[in-house]
Amino acid sequence: MSFLNLKQVSKIYGKFTAVKDFDLAVEKGEFISLLGPSGCGKTTTLQMIAGLVTPSSGSVTLDGRDITYTAPAQRQLGVVFQSYALFPHMTVAQNVSFGLEMRKVPKAERDERVKETLALVHLSALADRYPREMSGGQRQRVAIARALVINPPVLLLDEPLSNLDAQLREEMQFELRRIQRAVGITTIMVTHDQAEALSISDRIVVMEKGNITQVDMPYKLYEHPRNDFISNFVGKSNFLSAQVEADMLAIENTAIRFKPEQAVSGDKVSLFIRPEKLNLTAAGAGHVDGTVATRYFMGSQWFVTVATPAGQLSVSLPNVGTPPPAEGETVGLIWQHEDCRMLAGGAA
C-alpha cells in the first residue's frame, strides 16, 4: 500500500462540487504537485489532507491509518501556508521552536532540533532576527523550517512561492526541492504555476473543475498531454485539426506536406505541437509556408508568430546572437514527424 492514499474523495458545498472522486496514491518521499487554474479544487484537496476541510465522501489514509475524520493537530502534518503565518513578535528561532513547545518537547532537545533545522534551510546566522527584518525568501524558509522541525510524515505546501518576485521565486523552487530531498519527506504542493510544478515535482496531478485530468511525471505530462486543456495549460501549444489524405494533411483550403505516423488516410485528427519543436526554414522548403506576423525578443529566446493557411502558429527560437526573419517576411515552417502529436481521441 502507498504511504498516503486518497480514495474517491469528494467535497460538495450545496449544489457546488469543489472536488469530485479524487483518487491518488502517493509513495513515501515523493514530491507531488497539484496543478491547475484558480477554482479547480487543488487547495480544497490539500485542506482535506490537512484535516482543515472534512470530505463529503471518500477516505484519506496515511501509512495504513484512516485519518479522514482525524483532527488536524492529531495528524501531525507540516503545513506551509501562502502567507507563511509567522509570529511577528517572535524571532526566527522562536517561530521554529513554537511547534515543539506545544508538544512539550524538552528544552535541550528542542534547541538541538531548531539548530539542525535552521542549518538545513541555511538560516543559522539569522536565528535571532524577527520576520520583519528578513526578505521574502528568508521568511519562506522560516515557514518551511517551522513545518519540518516537528518531523511530520507529510509536508503540505499551499502556493508557497506565490508572494516572491520572479527571480527569487525561481531560485526558491530549487531550494525547496533541495530541502525536500535532504529530508526525504513526502510532500504535496499546490500551485497554479506550471513551470514551478514541472521543475521540481516527481509527479504532477493536473486538475480541472474539481476533477483529475492527468497524473504523470513532468516530462511525460509535457510531451504527452491527454487533452487540449492540459497541452495548453502546461506550456504553450499549436493546434491543428485536419483530415489525413495519403501522405498529406488537409486543413481547410491548404494541404500540408506531412502525415502523423500513427494516422491513416481518411482519419480526422486533432494535433498539437510545442512552439520550440517548430523551426523556420526557407519558403517552399518546409511543411507549410507563412508570413512572420510578430516577433518578440525574450533574452534567451525569440517568440515568433507566423500566419499560415493552417492558422497562426507560434515558434520559440533560441537566441543564437542574430535576429530571426523580420515581420512581413515569407518563411517555411518545418518540424519532426514525431514532435507533432495526436491528442488522445484525436483520430476518429
N, C-alpha and C positions, 0 to 999 in steps of 0.2 A: 504494500500500500504506500502511496505517496505521502510526503510529510504533511502537506496542507491540502485538503480536499474541499471543494465547493460542489455540491450536487444539487442540481435543479433549483438553485437559489433564485428567488424572485422577491421583488419589493413593489407593492402596489399601494398607491395613495388615492383612495376613492376610485375614480374612473381612469386614473393615470397609472400606467405601468412604467416604473423607472428602470427596473431590471427584470428580465424575463428568462427563466430556465437557464441560469448561468452555471455551466459545468467547467471546472478547471481542476487539474491535479498538478501540484507544484512539488518538485523534488527538493530535498534538503540542500541548502546552499545555493539554490537557483535565484537568479535575478530576473523577475518578471515585470514588464511594463504593461499597464492598462492604458491603451492609446485610443483617442477618439475626440470628436468635437465636443464643445460645451453641450451639456444636457444629454449625453449618450448613456449615462449611468455609471461611469467609472468611479466617481467619488462615492456614490451610494454603495457600490460594491466594496470599496475599501472600508467604508464605515461599518458594513455588515461583518467584515472580517474582524475589525477592531472591537465590535460589540456596541458601537455608538448608535447603530440602527438595527432593529430587530427584523429579520426576514419575514415576509408574509408566508413563505413556504420554502421547503428545501432544508439542507443541512450544511453545517461547516464543521469539519473535523480537523484537529491538529495533533499530529503524532499519535493517531488512533483514538483520540479523545474527542467526544462530541462537545463542541463549545458553542453551539448555535444560540443557546439562551444563557450562556455564562456571562456574568457582569464584566465590563471592560477591565476593571482593576484585577480581577482574578485570572484574566487571560495572560497577564504579564508580558504583553506585546510592547515593542518600542514603536512610538508614533512620532513622526516629524510633520508638523502642520505647515501650511503655506506661509503663515505669519511668523513661524518659529516659536511664538508664545513664550519668550524668555522673560524671566522676572527682572525688571529694570533696576530694582534696588539691591539685587544680588550680584556678586562678582561671577566671573566665569566658573571658577571652582565651586562656588556655592550653588550655581544653577545646575551644574553637572551632578553635584552631590545630593541634590534635593530628593530624587527618587530613592536613593539608598537610605537616606534618613527616614523617609516614610516607611521603609521596610525594616527599620530598626537594625540596620547593619552596624556592627561595632565600629567605632571611630577609626581605629588603626586600619582595619580592612577597607573602610570607606575611603580613607585618604589615599591608600595604595591603589585602589581601583580608579579613583579620579585621576591620579597621576598617570597611570598607564593609558587611560582612555584619552586624556589630553595629548599625550605623546603620539598616540595613534593618529589624531586629527591635526597634528603639528601646531598645537596651541599651548604647549608647556610654558612658553615665555609670557603668555598673556593671562595666566591663571587669576591674577588679582585685578584685572580690568573689569569694567562694567560694560554691558551691552552697548550703551550709547557711545562708548569710546572706541567701537570696533566697526570695521567695514561690513558690508552685507555678506560677503563670502565668509568672513570670520564668524559672524553671528550664525550663519547657516551651519558651520562646523560645530559650534557650541551646541546647537539643537540636536545634531546627529550624535555628538558625544553624550549628551544627556539621555538620548534614547538607547544608546549602546551600553552604557555603564551598568545597567541592571541585568545584562546578559540575557536579553529576550530571545525566545525561539524564532521570532519573526520580526523584521523591521518593516514598518509601513510608512511610505513617503507620499504625502499629498502635495503635488506640484512643488517640490522642494526648491526648485531653481527659478521659479517664475518672477521673484522680486529682484533678481540680479540683472545688471546690464549685460549686453550681448557678449562682450569679450569675457567677462567674469563668468558668465553662465557656461560658456564653452569650456573654460578652464575647470570649473567645478564639476562638470559632467565626469571628467576623467578622475578627478579627486574622489568623487563619490564612489566610482567603481573600484578605485584602489582600496578605499577603506572597506568596502563590502567584501572584496576578495581577501583582504588581510584577515578579517574576522571570520569569513566563511558563513555569514549569516544569510538565511533565506530572506529575500527582500521583494516586496511588492511596491511598485511605484506608479502613481497616477500622473499622467502627463498628456497634454494636447500637442506637444512639440515632437513631430516625427523624427527630426534629426537627433534629438535627445534620446528618444527610445531606440533608434537604430544603432547609435554609437555605443551604448553601454549595457544593453539587455542580452540575456541568454535567449529569451523568447518574448514575443510581443503578442498581446491579446488586443485585437482591433475590435472596438465596439461601435455600434450604430443603433440609435434609438432603443437602447436597453438590451440589445442582442449582441452576442459574439458573432462576428462575421468571418474571422480567421484567427488562428493561433499558430504561430510559426517562428522559426529563427529569423533574425533580422534580414539576412541575405536572401533567404527563400521567400520571405514576405515581399521584399522589394522586387525580386526578379520574377516571382510567380504569384502575383495577387489574384485573389479568387474572383473579384468582380471589379466593375469600373469605379465604384466608390473607393475601394482600397487602392487601386492603381493611381487614383488622382489625389487621395488624401496622403498616402505615403509616397512622397516625391511628386514630380511632375510627369505628365504623360501626354502623348499624342494619340488620338483615337482615329481609327479608320473602320468604316462599315462598308463592306463590299461583297461582291459575288465573284467566286473563282471561275475563271474561264480559261481552260487549258493551262498555260503557264503564266497567265496574267491575272490581275485583279481589276475588275470593272467597278469603277467608282464614279457614279453619276455620269458625266459626259467625257470621262477620260479612262484610259487603261494604263495601269502601272506595270512595268516590266518586272514582275515579281509574283511569286506564289508561295505562301507559307507551306513548309514541308509537310505538316500534318493535315493539310486540307486537300480535298479532291475537287475536280471540276464539277461545278454546279452548286457547291457549298455557298451558303450565305454566312459570312464570318464577321465577327467583331474583333478587331485587332488593336493592340496598343504597342507603342514603342517609346522608350525613355528619350528625352532630348539629347542626352550625352551619347546615345547609341547612333545618332544621325551624324553624317558628315557632309560637308559641302564639296562639290566637285564641279567640273566644267559642265556647262549646259549641254544636254544630249548624252552625257556620259553616265548619268545615274539612273535611278528607278523612275524619277519624275523631275520635271523642271519647274522652276518657280522664280518669283521676284522677291528680293530681300525687301521686307516691309519695314522692319525696325531692327536696330542692334543696340545693345546696352553693354557698356564695359563694367565688369563687376570685380576687377582686380585680378583674381586668379583665373577668370574665365570671361568669355563673351556670351551673351544670351541673344540669339538672333531668331527673328520670326520670318518665315518665308511663305508668301502667298502662292499656293499651287492649285491646280484644278481639283485636287482632293481635299482642299481646305487649307487653312493656315496651320503650318507645322512649326514647332519650336525646336531650336537647335542649341545645345550647350557646347561651346568650343573652348578648349584650354587656351590660355593666353601664352602664345609662343613668341611674343615680342613684336608681332606685326598685326595690324587690324584685319578683320575678315572683309569680304566684299562690302561695298558701300550700299546704302539704301537705294533701291531702284535698279540695281544690277541683276541680271539673269544668271541663275546658278542651277546646278543639278543637285539633287539630294540622293544619297546612297546609304545603304545600311546592310548589315549581315542578315541573312535569312533567319538565323536562329534568334536574333535580337528583336524581331517583330513577332510578337506572340499573340495567340488567340486567348481571349478571356474565357473563363470557364463557361461552358454552354455557348461558346461563340460560333460553333458550326451547327447548322441546322439541316 
